[in-house]
Amino acid sequence: MLINNWYVAATSADITDTPFGVRMLGLDFVLYREPDGTVRCMTDVCCHRGGALHRGQVKGGCIACPYHGWEFNGSGQCTKIPAMGDDVVPPKRARIDTYPVQEKYGLVWAFLGDDEEANRPSIPDWFEPFINSPDWRVVRYNYVWTDTNWVRLGENSVDTSHPSFVHKAFGNRLSPKANIVPITETQYGATLTRERAAPPLANKSGAIAKILPKDRKTTRVTIQWSMVGLTEMLYQEMTSEITQVLFSARTPVDEYNTRSFGFQARNFLMEPEYDADRLKGLFAAIEEDHNIVRFVKPKLTPKSTTEEFLIEADGMELTFRRKVQEWARTRGVIDGERLAEELKHQVQVLASPTRKADPKGWVHRAVPRLDVPADIRAAE
């Protein structure tokens, strides 16, 4: 699981003055909102006796552990130890890791890693033109991909060949041959545009089946994705006037489960009463993907491309794998196997920017990281 990346932890509406617990990258975090509206994200484990902070309460700008009442401010420093009395200033070592936060698109993004601010990539602005535009109707959604590794899910989402066989509503088995098109790489991802034969109108259901022309010949799809936030934008041009845009950000819960947060924007059937119909179609497609990817073997992507028979049409998936490797090599990746073993006996937390700037005197150990060049050499 990649570190030094922005991940969506929750929606903005989820975060109030009541602690909110969330699991990301196989670790537990707590978020809360201070009286001035600032959102804080920190490890969920108290450095005293391991209490779960998300079960505590917010007091002013601090979060209080439910076990012994220790209070930690937004920087992670303990400001009060009730058992020592109000006159005692807690020692510096009584602190926990905290992580930078941004709110964008009504989502709370946490930077999970220790990179200083100058080295943190920007969250993609792709959805800005749609989120508040009167020309687009936007609905939100989230989904938990159980038993699904985030890399396997990413490979599926950029795969432009599988819709012919997986998706009933917009697939077309009558014309499954892939049209090989150029892939344009970006700093952290890639994009491509592909035109293909439109599926039979009989495949469609609901309100959209009534507005699509019967003689529709082709559809045009543009995919762009970025490793930053594990984000993806999908432009589906069903006709020159009928378009929908899907934006999603994916957060690994752990190595085998993934949570996605997203939006669907449409320039047709703009009335709110059509929202349920559009979401029904969206979730049908998501579940079709889920019922494929969670059964793929092995659960984790092979380290070597020779372990699968890959073809030219798999170019986008191979690009995705390479970008994952590049990120791991340059920004860091958690050693999932060691982490799972060590968590049985000791607290492990993700190193924060504060820890990197001041590395001595921490109670909790930082999670183990892979020696990336050695561990992924076979895949390069």
N, C-alpha and C positions, 0 to 999 in steps of 0.2 A: 504494500500500500504506500502510495507516494506521499511525501511530506513536503513542507514548504509550499503549500498550495492553499488556495481559497476553497472552502467547502461550505455548502449550505447546511446550516445546523437546524434551522426552523424557519417558520414564517414570522414576520414582524409581530403579527397578532398573537402568536404563541408566547411571546416574551413580555412578562409583566413584572410586578414586584413580588411575585411568587416564584421561587426557584424552579427552573425547568431543566430536567435531566435529559441528556441525549447521548447515544453511543455512536462514535465515529472512529474509524480506523482501528477497531478492536479495543478502544479505550472509552472511559466514561468522562463526560464533561457536564458542567452545570452552567446555565446562562440565567441572567436576571437583568432587570432594568432598574437603574438608579432613579431617584426622584426627578432629576433633570432630563430623563429620557435616554441617557446613555446606556447602551447594552454592554454587559460584561460577559466574558467567557473564560472559564478556568477549569482546571482539573476538578473532578467531582470528589476527590478524596482528601479529607483533612489530614494534615501532616502530624497530628497528635496521636490518635488511636484509630485512624482509618474510617471515620464516620463519613457517610454519604451526604455531601453538602446539599444535594438537591432535595433532601428531606428536611432541611432546616428552614430558616426564614430570613428575609431581607430586613435589615435594620438600618435605615438611612441609606448610605451608599455602601454598606457592608453586608456580607452574607454570614450568618451565624450557624455553626455546626449544631445539629440536633443532639449530639452525644454529650458534649461537655460545654457547649456555648461559646467556643472560641470564635472570634469574629475576624474576618478577613476583608480588607478593603479592595477596591477595584484593581489595584496593582498586585494583589496577592499577598500583601504583608499582613500578618496578624496584628491587630490593634488592641485586642482585649483577650485576656485569659482569666475568666471569672474565678477559678480556683486559686489564683495568685493575688487577687485583690485589684481594686481599681487604681491603686497607686503604682503598680508595677508596669513598666514599659516592656512588652514582649521582646525577646531577643530577635535579631535579624534573621536567624536560622528558622524561625517560626514563620514560614512563608510557603506559598504554593505557586505553581506555574499558571500564568494567565496569557491569553492570546488576543491579538488584534481582531477587531470586528468592524464590518461595514454593513449598512443596510442599503439594499439595491433591489428594485422591482418588488418591494414588499417582502423581501427575504432577508434573513440574517446570515451573513457569510462570515465564517471564522477562518483566520489564517492559522493553519495548523503546522507550525514549524518554528524555527528560531532565526530565520533570515531577518536582517535589519530592513527597515522600511524601504530604503533605496533599491533593494534587490527583489522586492515583491512585485510580481506581475499584476497588471490591471485586469479586473473582471471585465469580460467582453461587454460592449455597449450595444450589441446587435439588436436587442429587442426594444431599445429606446424609442424608435419611430412608431412602434405599435402599441406600447403599453397604455398610453393616454390619448391616442388618436381617435377622433370622432369617426374616422373612416374605417375603423376596425373594431369588431366586437371581441373582447378578450375574456376567456374563462381560465381559471386556475385549476391545477390538479396536483396530487402527489400520489406516489405508489411505492410499495415496498416489494422489491424483487427478492423473494425468499429463495434460498438455495441457489443463488446466482452470483458468481464472482464479477466484480466491476469491469475487469478487462474483457472477459467473455461477453458481457453486456455491451461494452463499447464496440467491440468487433461486430456484433450483430447490428448495432444501430447505424454503422457506416457501410454495411454490406448492401449494395444495391441490386444484388441478384436474388436474394431470398424472397422478396415480396411475391414473386411469381408463384411460389409454392406455399408460403406461410399465411399470406393475408388474403382472405376471401374477397373483401370489399374492393381492394385496389390492386390485387395481383392479377396476373394474366398468364395462365399456363399455355395459352394458345401461342404465345410469343415469348418464350423464356430466354432466348439467346441474348447474351449480354452485348450491349453496344459499348465497346471500349472507348472511353473518352479520357482526355487529359486530366490529370490530377494536379491542382495547383497547391503547392505546399506553402504554409505560412510559418511564422516563428514557432508557434506552439501547436499547429494543427494542419488542416488541409481543407480544400473545397473542390467540388466538382458539380457539373450540371449534366444531367442525362435526360434525353427524350425517349419515350418508349410508347408502344402501342397502348391505347387506353383499354382498360378492362371492359367486358360487356356490361351494359347498363343494368342487366339482370342481377349483377353482383351487388349492386347498391340497394340500400334500403333506407327507410326514414324519409325525412323532408328533402334531403339532397337529391334523392332519386327523381324527384318531381321537377327539379330545375336544371339538371344536366341535359344537354342536347342529345338526342338519340343517335345522331350521326357523328359523335365525337370520335376523332381518329387517334389523337395522341395526348399524352400528358407530359409535363415538363417538371422535373424535380431538381432542386439545388440543395446540396448538403454542405454545411460548413461546421467544423468542430474545432475545439481547442482543449488542450490539456488543462488550461486554467479553469478551475472549477468543474472539470469534466463536463464542459458545456457543449451543446449542439443546437444548431438551428436548421430546420427543414422547411424549405419553401415548396409547396405543392400547388402548381398551376394547373388546375383541372381544365380550364379554358382561359382565354385571354381576359375574361371578366371575373372568373370564379377562382379565388385563391385562398388557401389557408396556410398559416405559418405556425410551426411548432418550435418552441424553445424549451430546453430542459437542462437541468444541472443535476449531476448524480453524485451522491456521497456514499462511499463504502461504509457500511455499518461495521463490517469486519470482512475477512477474506471471502466469506461465502454468502453474504447478504448485502444488498444495495438498496438505497432509498433514492428516489428521484422526485424532484420538484419541477413543475413546468407550467407552461401557458400554451393555450391554443388561441390564435387570432384568426378571424375570418372576415372577409369583406362581402359576405352573402348571408342571407337569413339573419339579419342583424338584430331582430327582436329578441329580447331576453327569453321568451318562451321556447326558443329553439336551443337554448344552452344544454338542457338535459339530453336532447337528441344528439347533439354534437359530442358531448362527453361520453355518451353510450357508445358511439362509434369509435372514439378514441380508446376507451378502455377495452373494447373488443380487440382492437389491434394490439394493444399492450399485452393482453392476456395470450394472444396468439404467439407473440414473441416469447413471453415468459414460458409457455408450455413447450417451446423448443430449447431455449438456452439453458434452462435448469436441468435438462437431461443430457446436455453435451458432455462428452468425456475427452480428456480429463477435466475435472472441475476448474483447474487453473490452466492458463495457456501454456502449451509446451515451450520449453526453452529453445528448441531448435526447430527451424522450419522444415527440416527433413523428416520430422515425425508426423507430418501431414502432407497430403498430395495437393499442393496449391497450384492454381492456374492464374492466367493473366487477369481474369475478372476479379481476383482477390486483391487487387492493387491497393484499394482503400484500406482494407483490413491490415495489410502488411505495413502500410504507412502509419496506421494507428499504433501497431506494435512497436515500430521503430521510435515513434515519438514518446511512448511510454518508457522505453529503454533510455532515451536521451534524458528525460526528466529524472529518472532514477540515478543516472550517472552523474548528473550535474547538480541536482537539488536534494537527492536523498530518498531512501525507501526503507520502510520498516522490515526487519527480519521477522516475518510472521510466525515461523516455526519456533524460533527462540522465544519470542514474546509469549506465545501460548504456554510454553513450558515454564517460563520464569514467573508468569502471573499467578501460578499455583502457590508460590511461596513468598512473593514480595510485590509491593506496589511498583508499577512501572508507569511513568508519565511521559508525555511528549515534551521534549526540551523546548522552552519558550525563548523569545528574544531576550527577556530579562536574564534568564539563566546563561545564555550565550555571552551577554555583556558582563555578567558577574557570576562566573561558573563555580565558585567555592561556597560551601556552606548550605547545601540543599539536603533535605531529609530524604525525599523520594529519588529513586534512580531513574535515569532517562532510558527510554526504550532502546533496544538494540537495533542497529542499522546494518543492512547488508553491505558487504564489501562488493560493491556493484560490478566493477570490471571483471572480477573473478566469477561472480555468480551468473552473469548474463553473457559471458563471452561466447558460449555455444550458440546463442541466438543471433549473434551479429554476423 
